[in-house]
Amino acid sequence: MPNNKKNKSALKRLRTSKEDQIRNKSRRTTLKTVEKKFRTAVQEADAVKAGALMQDYFSALDKTAKIGVIHPNKVANKKSQIAIIMNGLKK
């Protein structure tokens, strides 16, 4: 809490940042869930299911980067990792 309780903008900023933190945590959790589903499909060697989940994961990554939850470079790295995994699965 800010020391000056009369500072309305500081109180509002504190309140909104907590709301954003909760929202961003939910989005990160959703990303992890989609990634886990993809990785289980890869473990089962189900190329069709993994391909569909890969598209979902790419879409989720792009959306979270667009909002600013994760850095765009992290999205590029994750997409590269997933593409390498998929190429190994198709062989």
Backbone as ProteinMPNN parsed JSONL, in Angstrom:
{"seq_chain_A": "MPNNKKNKSALKRLRTSKEDQIRNKSRRTTLKTVEKKFRTAVQEADAVKAGALMQDYFSALDKTAKIGVIHPNKVANKKSQIAIIMNGLKK", "coords_chain_A": {"N_chain_A": [[0.829, -1.178, 0.0], [0.507, 2.244, -0.748], [2.194, 4.936, 0.946], [0.953, 7.398, 1.156], [-2.264, 7.89, 1.674], [-4.037, 9.494, 0.434], [-3.537, 9.568, -2.197], [-5.11, 8.999, -4.932], [-4.694, 7.969, -7.507], [-2.571, 6.211, -7.164], [-3.717, 4.283, -5.532], [-5.704, 3.301, -7.244], [-4.125, 2.305, -9.297], [-2.811, 0.251, -7.97], [-4.975, -1.402, -7.425], [-5.893, -2.061, -10.031], [-3.644, -3.343, -11.056], [-3.547, -5.661, -9.552], [-5.849, -6.925, -10.446], [-5.149, -7.342, -13.123], [-3.007, -9.064, -12.743], [-4.261, -11.38, -11.783], [-5.828, -12.023, -14.004], [-3.844, -12.459, -15.968], [-2.5, -14.631, -14.865], [-4.399, -16.624, -15.125], [-4.497, -16.829, -17.907], [-1.89, -17.732, -18.463], [-1.991, -20.215, -17.202], [-3.885, -21.523, -18.761], [-2.446, -21.682, -21.144], [-0.385, -23.457, -20.356], [-1.892, -25.758, -19.926], [-2.838, -26.378, -22.505], [-0.395, -26.896, -23.723], [0.437, -29.154, -22.281], [-1.504, -31.015, -23.067], [-0.842, -31.241, -25.767], [1.754, -32.336, -25.558], [1.197, -34.802, -24.344], [-0.212, -36.029, -26.389], [1.851, -36.29, -28.216], [3.485, -38.062, -26.836], [1.874, -40.306, -26.959], [2.15, -40.848, -29.574], [0.365, -39.94, -31.508], [-0.148, -38.534, -34.322], [-2.092, -37.108, -35.753], [-3.86, -36.046, -33.83], [-1.982, -34.593, -32.346], [-1.189, -32.734, -34.255], [-3.507, -31.176, -34.573], [-3.739, -30.163, -31.985], [-1.378, -28.756, -31.897], [-1.88, -26.583, -33.572], [-3.851, -25.315, -32.052], [-2.336, -24.647, -29.83], [-0.405, -22.917, -30.925], [-2.096, -20.827, -31.672], [-3.067, -20.011, -29.159], [-0.67, -19.171, -27.995], [-0.004, -16.989, -29.665], [-2.142, -15.268, -29.132], [-1.798, -14.672, -26.395], [0.644, -13.368, -26.481], [-0.015, -11.177, -28.015], [-1.675, -9.785, -26.299], [0.105, -9.207, -24.333], [0.931, -10.754, -22.244], [2.948, -12.666, -22.334], [6.298, -12.533, -23.656], [6.946, -11.724, -27.097], [9.245, -12.938, -28.234], [9.56, -15.207, -26.695], [7.363, -16.621, -27.5], [8.09, -17.182, -30.148], [10.29, -18.86, -29.681], [9.027, -21.024, -28.371], [7.29, -21.922, -30.393], [9.144, -22.805, -32.254], [10.344, -24.925, -30.839], [8.146, -26.661, -30.622], [7.618, -27.171, -33.313], [9.901, -28.606, -34.013], [9.543, -30.864, -32.433], [7.2, -31.884, -33.619], [8.13, -32.452, -36.197], [9.864, -34.536, -35.637], [8.041, -36.411, -34.784], [6.59, -37.032, -37.057], [8.342, -38.506, -38.565]], "CA_chain_A": [[0.0, 0.0, 0.0], [1.267, 3.49, -0.738], [2.213, 5.65, 2.219], [0.009, 8.502, 1.106], [-3.582, 7.313, 1.415], [-4.822, 10.444, -0.337], [-3.147, 9.471, -3.597], [-6.122, 8.166, -5.564], [-4.162, 7.278, -8.685], [-1.751, 5.098, -6.693], [-4.637, 3.237, -5.067], [-6.341, 2.715, -8.416], [-3.099, 1.53, -10.005], [-2.622, -0.959, -7.175], [-6.166, -2.233, -7.62], [-5.936, -2.593, -11.389], [-2.534, -4.265, -11.289], [-3.938, -6.946, -8.96], [-6.815, -7.526, -11.373], [-4.372, -7.796, -14.282], [-2.203, -10.211, -12.312], [-5.159, -12.536, -11.732], [-6.208, -12.332, -15.379], [-2.682, -12.999, -16.662], [-2.225, -15.954, -14.313], [-5.363, -17.519, -15.753], [-4.086, -17.041, -19.298], [-0.688, -18.573, -18.445], [-2.431, -21.552, -16.833], [-4.524, -22.085, -19.956], [-1.35, -22.022, -22.059], [0.276, -24.663, -19.868], [-2.813, -26.877, -20.128], [-2.815, -26.721, -23.933], [0.915, -27.499, -23.996], [0.449, -30.508, -21.707], [-2.324, -31.864, -23.944], [-0.04, -31.499, -26.957], [2.868, -33.234, -25.223], [0.667, -36.155, -24.12], [-0.515, -36.572, -27.719], [3.138, -36.665, -28.803], [3.908, -39.278, -26.125], [1.052, -41.4, -27.479], [2.51, -40.946, -30.993], [-0.84, -39.667, -32.292], [0.249, -37.387, -35.141], [-3.267, -36.325, -36.156], [-4.292, -35.299, -32.638], [-0.916, -33.65, -32.016], [-1.234, -31.664, -35.252], [-4.619, -30.285, -34.237], [-3.387, -29.482, -30.736], [-0.303, -27.818, -32.197], [-2.521, -25.372, -34.086], [-4.487, -24.66, -30.907], [-1.266, -24.102, -28.983], [0.141, -21.754, -31.635], [-3.093, -19.77, -31.577], [-3.063, -19.528, -27.778], [0.584, -18.433, -27.811], [-0.103, -15.711, -30.363], [-3.095, -14.41, -28.434], [-1.224, -14.179, -25.141], [1.695, -12.407, -26.824], [-0.686, -9.975, -28.505], [-2.189, -9.084, -25.124], [1.252, -8.752, -23.564], [1.147, -11.621, -21.085], [4.288, -13.219, -22.517], [7.092, -11.801, -24.646], [6.877, -12.311, -28.438], [10.389, -13.808, -28.494], [9.28, -16.477, -26.032], [6.418, -17.301, -28.391], [8.865, -17.693, -31.282], [11.068, -20.001, -29.197], [8.108, -22.138, -28.112], [6.83, -22.425, -31.687], [10.263, -23.535, -32.834], [10.451, -26.189, -30.105], [6.997, -27.501, -30.973], [7.794, -27.591, -34.708], [10.942, -29.657, -33.995], [8.89, -32.068, -31.879], [6.273, -32.417, -34.626], [8.922, -33.039, -37.283], [10.364, -35.82, -35.132], [6.9, -37.32, -34.672], [6.149, -37.436, -38.399], [9.313, -39.415, -39.187]], "C_chain_A": [[0.878, 1.248, 0.0], [1.175, 4.176, 0.625], [1.158, 6.746, 2.272], [-1.368, 7.968, 0.728], [-4.47, 8.253, 0.614], [-4.543, 10.342, -1.83], [-4.073, 8.486, -4.31], [-5.563, 7.367, -6.732], [-3.309, 6.081, -8.277], [-2.623, 3.948, -6.22], [-5.309, 2.529, -6.236], [-5.351, 1.832, -9.181], [-2.83, 0.211, -9.284], [-3.764, -1.938, -7.408], [-6.176, -2.864, -9.019], [-4.8, -3.569, -11.662], [-2.826, -5.63, -10.675], [-4.926, -7.671, -9.864], [-6.095, -8.09, -12.595], [-3.567, -9.039, -13.944], [-3.051, -11.479, -12.287], [-5.52, -12.99, -13.144], [-5.056, -12.99, -16.134], [-2.328, -14.386, -16.158], [-3.153, -16.99, -14.943], [-4.95, -17.835, -17.189], [-2.846, -17.933, -19.382], [-1.05, -20.025, -18.109], [-3.083, -22.246, -18.015], [-3.47, -22.51, -20.977], [-0.671, -23.327, -21.65], [-0.586, -25.893, -20.095], [-2.79, -27.337, -21.582], [-1.486, -27.397, -24.286], [0.98, -28.925, -23.463], [-0.37, -31.47, -22.559], [-1.546, -32.227, -25.202], [1.055, -32.521, -26.662], [2.389, -34.654, -24.922], [0.304, -36.811, -25.446], [0.765, -37.025, -28.41], [3.64, -37.955, -28.151], [3.148, -40.506, -26.622], [1.325, -41.656, -28.957], [1.286, -40.8, -31.903], [-0.605, -38.383, -33.09], [-0.942, -36.498, -35.511], [-3.73, -35.443, -34.993], [-3.254, -34.24, -32.27], [-0.908, -32.474, -32.989], [-2.339, -30.658, -34.955], [-4.305, -29.49, -32.965], [-2.253, -28.477, -30.941], [-0.888, -26.496, -32.701], [-3.194, -24.586, -32.966], [-3.442, -23.967, -30.031], [-0.652, -22.859, -29.625], [-0.808, -20.563, -31.515], [-3.099, -19.158, -30.176], [-1.798, -18.716, -27.483], [0.491, -17.046, -28.441], [-1.039, -14.742, -29.635], [-2.502, -13.843, -27.146], [-0.095, -13.176, -25.4], [1.078, -11.088, -27.281], [-1.191, -9.126, -27.336], [-1.047, -8.534, -24.278], [1.526, -9.577, -22.325], [2.542, -12.233, -21.147], [4.982, -12.472, -23.649], [7.007, -12.49, -26.011], [8.059, -13.232, -28.771], [10.2, -15.177, -27.847], [8.317, -17.298, -26.884], [7.166, -17.921, -29.561], [9.685, -18.916, -30.867], [10.194, -21.227, -28.968], [7.625, -22.757, -29.423], [7.92, -23.248, -32.36], [10.424, -24.89, -32.165], [9.356, -27.161, -30.523], [7.135, -28.017, -32.411], [8.845, -28.709, -34.793], [10.349, -30.958, -33.478], [7.984, -32.711, -32.926], [7.028, -33.051, -35.78], [9.481, -34.389, -36.872], [9.263, -36.851, -35.059], [6.485, -37.857, -36.041], [7.097, -38.442, -39.056], [9.072, -40.839, -38.787]], "O_chain_A": [[1.896, 1.285, 0.692], [0.197, 4.011, 1.355], [0.548, 6.986, 3.314], [-1.601, 7.628, -0.432], [-5.543, 7.854, 0.161], [-5.236, 10.962, -2.637], [-3.837, 7.278, -4.287], [-5.926, 6.206, -6.919], [-3.315, 5.053, -8.955], [-2.317, 2.782, -6.469], [-5.468, 1.308, -6.225], [-5.702, 0.75, -9.65], [-2.644, -0.824, -9.923], [-3.552, -3.14, -7.568], [-6.436, -4.058, -9.165], [-4.974, -4.524, -12.419], [-2.402, -6.652, -11.215], [-4.848, -8.888, -10.028], [-6.401, -9.193, -13.046], [-3.456, -9.957, -14.756], [-2.599, -12.537, -12.726], [-5.518, -14.184, -13.444], [-5.262, -13.965, -16.857], [-1.9, -15.235, -16.94], [-2.73, -18.103, -15.255], [-5.044, -18.981, -17.629], [-2.753, -18.788, -20.262], [-0.474, -20.955, -18.674], [-2.854, -23.434, -18.242], [-3.586, -23.567, -21.598], [-0.413, -24.193, -22.487], [-0.067, -26.96, -20.423], [-2.73, -28.535, -21.861], [-1.459, -28.357, -25.056], [1.521, -29.81, -24.126], [0.029, -32.618, -22.752], [-1.58, -33.371, -25.655], [1.256, -33.462, -27.43], [3.1, -35.615, -25.214], [0.491, -38.017, -25.613], [0.765, -38.034, -29.115], [4.159, -38.838, -28.834], [3.701, -41.603, -26.697], [0.775, -42.597, -29.529], [1.19, -41.459, -32.938], [-0.835, -37.282, -32.59], [-0.81, -35.276, -35.575], [-3.961, -34.245, -35.161], [-3.611, -33.115, -31.922], [-0.648, -31.339, -32.588], [-2.142, -29.448, -35.069], [-4.577, -28.292, -32.889], [-2.177, -27.468, -30.24], [-0.442, -25.421, -32.302], [-3.125, -23.357, -32.926], [-3.646, -22.849, -29.559], [-0.407, -21.862, -28.945], [-0.376, -19.433, -31.284], [-3.133, -17.937, -30.026], [-1.857, -17.694, -26.801], [0.865, -16.05, -27.822], [-0.758, -13.547, -29.538], [-2.686, -12.664, -26.842], [0.096, -12.241, -24.623], [1.59, -10.013, -26.969], [-1.139, -7.897, -27.384], [-1.202, -7.525, -23.591], [2.273, -9.148, -21.446], [3.238, -12.31, -20.134], [4.331, -11.856, -24.493], [6.996, -13.719, -26.075], [7.894, -14.202, -29.511], [10.634, -16.191, -28.395], [8.441, -18.519, -26.976], [6.903, -19.067, -29.926], [9.766, -19.893, -31.611], [10.574, -22.34, -29.329], [7.558, -23.98, -29.546], [7.635, -24.278, -32.97], [10.619, -25.898, -32.844], [9.616, -28.343, -30.749], [6.804, -29.169, -32.692], [8.683, -29.652, -35.568], [10.619, -32.029, -34.02], [7.995, -33.929, -33.103], [6.607, -34.088, -36.294], [9.559, -35.298, -37.698], [9.513, -38.042, -35.249], [6.074, -39.011, -36.159], [6.711, -39.147, -39.988], [9.798, -41.734, -39.22]]}, "name": "protein", "num_of_chains": 1, "seq": "MPNNKKNKSALKRLRTSKEDQIRNKSRRTTLKTVEKKFRTAVQEADAVKAGALMQDYFSALDKTAKIGVIHPNKVANKKSQIAIIMNGLKK"}
